[in-house]
Amino acid sequence: MKYPVEKYGIRFYNYYYYDVTKPIVIEARSKQEARAVLKDLTNSILPELYKGRKIIGESVTMPLRGVSEKITNGIKYIWVGEDKAAGGWLNEPTYLRKLEESNRG
């Protein structure tokens, strides 16, 4: 069985550190972009918990429509896809309003 997977688009790159439970998650379009962001973080604002620890794992996931969430500046966003919103994210109140409108027909 074949599953359609977008070849290009947003991915979540998860970097796991030795003896730290929660990974650093970077939203990027490519592994190279994610690693460049990670390098910048390492040289600047990486939380103290991660400093000096080795990266022991990396995983990549895709955002799921209506499921994937993120919080930026205290605002919760839901992934709707880049074909539905610029950047692919809608703030939660807008998402819920549009969902309700689409359910009404």
N, C-alpha and C positions, 0 to 999 in steps of 0.2 A: 504494500500500500504506500502510495506517495502522499506526502504532506507538503502543501505549498509553504515555502519559507521565503520571506522577503530577503533578497540578496543584499540590499543596502538599507540602511536605516539605523535608528537608535538601538543600542545594546547597553546592557548593564554589565560592566566588568567588575567582578568581585575579587579582591586581593585579600588573602588570608595570611595572617601573621602568626608566627610561632607563639604559643601560649596566650593568644588573644581570641576570645570567642567570636566577636563580631567583626566581619570583614570591612574593609574600606570599599565602598561601592562608587564607581565612577560611571557616569552616563556619557557615552561617546559613540561615534560612528565607526571607529576602527580601533584595533588593538594598539596601533601606533599612537593614535590620539590619546587613548586612555593611559598609556604608559608615559606619555609626555606630561599629562596632567598629574599623574602619580609622582613623577620626578619633581615637578614644581611643588606639590604638596610636601614632599619629603624635605625639600630645601626651605620650606617656609612654615606653613601652619599645620603640619601633621600633629595630631594629638599626642601628648606625652606618652600615653600608653603604648603607642606603636613605634616610637623612636628607638633605634638601636636593635630592633627585632628583625629577624629574617622573614622574607615572604616565603611561605611554604606551599602556597596553592593559588591558582587563578581559575575562575570559571566565568562563563559568559552566558547571559540569559537575555531573552527578548521581552519587552514589555507586552502585557496582555491587555487588550481593550476592556475597559470597565473593571479591571482587577488591579493592575499595577498602580501604585500610589507613590507620591513623594510629597514632602513638606519643604517648602522654600520660603524663608522669611515669615514663618508662622502660618502660611497659607497652604492648605491641602489641595493637591492636584491629582486628577485621575487621567490615566492614559486613554486617549480616544483614537489615536492614529493620526499620522501627518496629513492624511487625506480629509480629516474632519476638523482639524484645528492647526493653526500655525504653530509649529514646534511639537505638535502631537498631544499637548497637555491642556486640560481645561480645569479651572478651579472648581472645587466641589459643588458650590451652589449653582454655578452655570451648568455643570454636568447633570446634576439632579433635575434641574428645570428642563433641560433638553430631553432627558430620558423620559420625564413625565409627559412632555409634549408629544414625543414619538409614540408613547404607549396609548395616548388618546386617539391617535390616528391622523 
